[in-house]
Amino acid sequence: MKLHAWAWLALSSLPLFPVAGATRPRYGGAVTVDLSFVSAGVVTPLVEETLVRLNEKGEIEPFLATAWQMDPDRKRWRFSLRPKVFFHDGEPLNASHAAAALLPELRKKYGDVNATAGGQTIVLQFDRPVPDLLTELANVRMAIFRTNEKGMPIGTGPFRVDTWEPGRRIALAAFEDYWGGRPFLDSAIVNLGASRSTGDIFDIPFSSARRVLPEHIRIWESPVHELIALVGDNVHPLAWQALALSIDRAPIINVLAQKRAEAAFGLLPEWLSGYEFLFTAAPDVARAKQLISQLRLTPMTLSYPANDGFMRSIAERIALNARDAGIALSPTPNPGGALRMVRWTIESTDAAAELNRMAALLGLPERALSATRPQELYEAERAMLDTQRIVPILFLPDVYGIAPRIHNWDAAQKGGGFSLHLENIWVDK
Amino acid sequence: MSFRAKIFLSITATVVVAVWIVAGVVSTLVSRSFERRDEQRTATLVAQFHAEFNRRSAEVARRLDAIASSDEIARMAVDLGSSQSDLGKYYDQAQNLAREQSLDFLELVGPDASIISSAEWPARFGYKESWLLGFGDSKGVFLKREELADGSALGLIAVRTNGQLSIVGGQKLDKQFLDTLPVAEGMRVELQTAIDPATQSREIRRVTPEATITSIPLFGRENQLLAVLQVENSRSELASLKRYIQGTALLVGSGAVLLGLLLSFWTASRVTRPLRELTLSVREVADGKWDTRAGVRSGDEVGQLARDFNRMTAQLVEQRDRMIQAERVAAWRELARRLAHELKNPLFPLQITIENLQRSRDTPQFEEVFRESTTTLLAELDNLKTIVGRFSDFSKMPAPELERTNLNQIVREVVKLFDAQIHGSGRPEVQVELTLDENLAAIQADPEQIRRALRNLILNALDAMPDGGVLTIRTQNLDGKVALEVSDSGAGLTSEECERLFTPYYTTKQHGTGLGLAIVQSVVSDHKGTITVHSQPGKGATFRIEFKA
């Protein structure tokens, strides 16, 4: 059981401080999580854990590793594993397990890596400096886990996989021997691709149609981690500038995204890069008209993902803004237009890795970047924006509806990242 | 043009003109009938359009009233009055309400005319509908062009208010609307919205080969032209009927042509055959076959004509025979007269000489007289032989033996023969002028006969100039012919003399036989040539002979 949970329990038992029953931690019970469009990855950290993790401030903090040291050249790293950590099958975690889980992923990323495992200590030796190793190790891809004979993951997280129906349903059960303390919940059922949102926790997609929710349902948003952007190929530079200047993001955020999104001017959100505000620019239709006044523009098509009403609404609004500037855009669900709307999910907290991933999506060359050098990241992102291939529009969070029987939700989600943290919530009877 | 062709053309033209007049009249009547029908159908359709327009307007008004009084709009109107209101949550409200009320257009507009929610163009939220600012309060339904993301559409629009909220909605006036109208077969109705407002302010009717098109302008709330209702009545049925009439007329016309052909053939066989036979008979008569008889036996005018013709030819033959007989007698008489005249001249000296001989038989001068008398007798006998020879020559004109002949050379040879006669002492001075074309084409001729003819012409000319004068001989090339002219500057001839000049035994000379020019004409004729004389009294005469080159 987590320590602060015990503290809650102790506090709640004090007769001098009577509190409402709803705020008193309670063991037992189950929750249902209905995910209609969010991937199952949001519950992976409930089962699998990493050596380190990012806290809500984006700082590295210990997780399965309690301490670490590195040589000055950042080629050799030594991690001390948390003691008394058990896998869901009861086997204690040791350095060999960590080395077996980490080496394949590290070699994909860094090439030649050697690991020396001894007891609770693992030493990683690289042939080149890896200053951003900790950020990389915080990524869920670097989770420590094994698989059983059925291929189900066996991790060290607060929940173990009870049953798993790929693409449909995951049944999680509380791990009694969790090193952080047993979760309050006994179990959690995660329905994937749910068509109905009747669960205790459910995701709310951004949609052109407003969803009327019962008044008692609470809305919770994750940190923004999805970029909606306009991508173009072979558009005249002046037309591109005019188009970027014509887009008014505020109405899109206030009306279409119901104020749950953030205006995007950079490729990475502010919380990830720390410099996104430097790209901010106000819409300027007059300037846009001036830019294209010398051009003979032919109508362009703006394609958006079929069956995505939210993207269609944004595309239509952008087309309307562009029309005000004198640019004819025709939104279409058919791919192949000169311009297209894209939704790119930020998968990790590694800004450098995300920038390079976006560069790859844009067909731009990958650059050697380090998340520890913001100036370098800024210049790289600026260069990507200056290619006039992409105009960021919005950053979106994941939005969830939370039933009133769920307690301690907000505090529990301060664990960082975009994952759902169910280990510290409890439910009414 | 033959008589048969005239009959054929007359019959055909009459029938064809009659057929086309009938076809034209029928076609005109049919056209007028169709035009009246088109007008009636157009009027009916326009009336139905207006009825449907009014019905739809009432429907739009009813639905807008329902929306304006709905709980959703009431809540929204209240919310709009709140300073804390978040209008973004009404983004799809108009779409939902429009769907419920089956409206094509619906916009929820705030007090500042900003669109809060739009069903027809959801992305337009926040944009202003400025025209609403001065709209006031009206319950009417009007036509309005609504801007859409992909263009514009014409709509029946109504405006309602609930508090500060304006509800603007309506239905499209489009093809689906027009499809509800009962359009008769051959009619087409369409709504044209891409128009120049300045081009049409009243109903226009125009006729094309394909259709009769009636354009009715449709105006908006402020009398601005928004669309044109175009009603087309296809003229294909009329065109088809006209084609049928024309086809029938063509068929009847063709039949008329065929009928005309048959009638003309029949008529020709009845009418023109006797005429043709008569024409052939006339042609034979013209060719000299005077005993030709027309074989027409009909009792009509043509038959009478044929009988008269036959009588005429019979009389002609009879008269010809009589004339020949008379001419023969005249010729014999003329010949006898000539012979008597010609022979009388030498006979008288013969008689005198013989009488002198008889008287001097017993005189001492007998020898001398005998010698002189015998000389005279021989001379006169020669003269008689010459006369007889001339008559003999005329009767013995042989067929020409044609050969390539140079006419200039013959002229020079013959003129040379007359040198002594022309330039002899004591003779009147005759000046000979030869104007010969050195490029004269050769002719096919008998040189001897040509010489003989030319000699006669020159002798004739010399005889015409007893006091001297100018003898001119010319040759020249004509178009495919060669001409020879012999001119004198003598006393000339009267026109009557010119006409009879080539008649045998006719002469203007005191001692002529009248055979010289007859021989010339005979030679020329035998060479397929022509001879003419041009003369006026006192201005000499010119004989012109033309031969084929």
Interface residues (C-beta under 8 A of the other chain):
Chain A: S208 A209 R210 P251 N254 V255 L256 Q258 K259 S313 E316 R317 A319 L320 S330 P331
Chain B: D86 L87 G88 K89 Y91 D92 Q93 Q95 W121 P122 A123 R124 F125 G126 Y127 A149 D150
